[in-house]
Amino acid sequence: MQGMSLDRAKVLAEAHGSFPLEVDGYRQTVIFRGRVPRGWLFGYRIVCDLNIPVEEQELFAGAGGCLVTDGGQLFDLAVPDFVGLAHELD
């Protein structure tokens, strides 16, 4: 049973996970990954808006993504948890 629409889950994930970073020229975005048994899975991606080579860009660590549950809860996921859920994609 699917309790939350994908459109609503996208709104929640974007509001939570898309924002400029504290380092000028970098921002985090949210990428839809798919449906898992407990809800909707989204990945995080760091985007560099500076015109510099990839090898000169900053590196960041953090959550791999988030889960928006059918009940409307949102959980950040450590990379190992994100990868584990990604194996459950429909």
PEFEN-V155096 format. One record per pair of residues at least 4 apart in sequence whose ideal C-beta (glycine too) atoms are under 7 Angstrom apart, sorted by sequence separation. I is the first residue (numbers start at 0). J is the second residue. If there is no record, write none. Layout:
# PEFEN-V155096
i: {I | I}
j: {J | J}
This chain:
# PEFEN-V155096
i: {3 | 4 | 5 | 6 | 7 | 8 | 9 | 10 | 11 | 12 | 13 | 51 | 68 | 76 | 77 | 78 | 79 | 80 | 81 | 3 | 20 | 34 | 35 | 51 | 76 | 20 | 67 | 19 | 20 | 33 | 18 | 32 | 65 | 66 | 76 | 18 | 32 | 47 | 65 | 17 | 31 | 32 | 65 | 66 | 16 | 17 | 30 | 65 | 17 | 29 | 30 | 64 | 16 | 62 | 63 | 29 | 30 | 45 | 62 | 63 | 62 | 63 | 13 | 27 | 28 | 12 | 64 | 27 | 28 | 63 | 66 | 43 | 63 | 25 | 26 | 43 | 25 | 42 | 43 | 9 | 25 | 26 | 42 | 24 | 41 | 24 | 40 | 41 | 16 | 24 | 40 | 41 | 16 | 38 | 39 | 12 | 37 | 38 | 8 | 38 | 8 | 37 | 38 | 25 | 32 | 37 | 5 | 3 | 22 | 42 | 40 | 40 | 40 | 16 | 35 | 15 | 36 | 35 | 12 | 32 | 35 | 34 | 12 | 33 | 34 | 11 | 32 | 33 | 15 | 8 | 12 | 11 | 3 | 3 | 2 | 1 | 2 | 3}
j: {7 | 8 | 9 | 10 | 11 | 12 | 13 | 14 | 15 | 16 | 17 | 55 | 72 | 80 | 81 | 82 | 83 | 84 | 85 | 8 | 25 | 39 | 40 | 56 | 81 | 26 | 73 | 26 | 27 | 40 | 26 | 40 | 73 | 74 | 84 | 27 | 41 | 56 | 74 | 27 | 41 | 42 | 75 | 76 | 27 | 28 | 41 | 76 | 29 | 41 | 42 | 76 | 29 | 75 | 76 | 43 | 44 | 59 | 76 | 77 | 77 | 78 | 29 | 43 | 44 | 29 | 81 | 45 | 46 | 81 | 84 | 62 | 82 | 45 | 46 | 63 | 46 | 63 | 64 | 31 | 47 | 48 | 64 | 47 | 64 | 48 | 64 | 65 | 41 | 49 | 66 | 67 | 43 | 66 | 67 | 41 | 66 | 67 | 38 | 68 | 39 | 68 | 69 | 57 | 64 | 69 | 39 | 38 | 57 | 81 | 84 | 85 | 88 | 65 | 84 | 65 | 87 | 87 | 65 | 85 | 88 | 88 | 67 | 88 | 89 | 67 | 88 | 89 | 73 | 67 | 73 | 73 | 67 | 69 | 69 | 69 | 70 | 71}
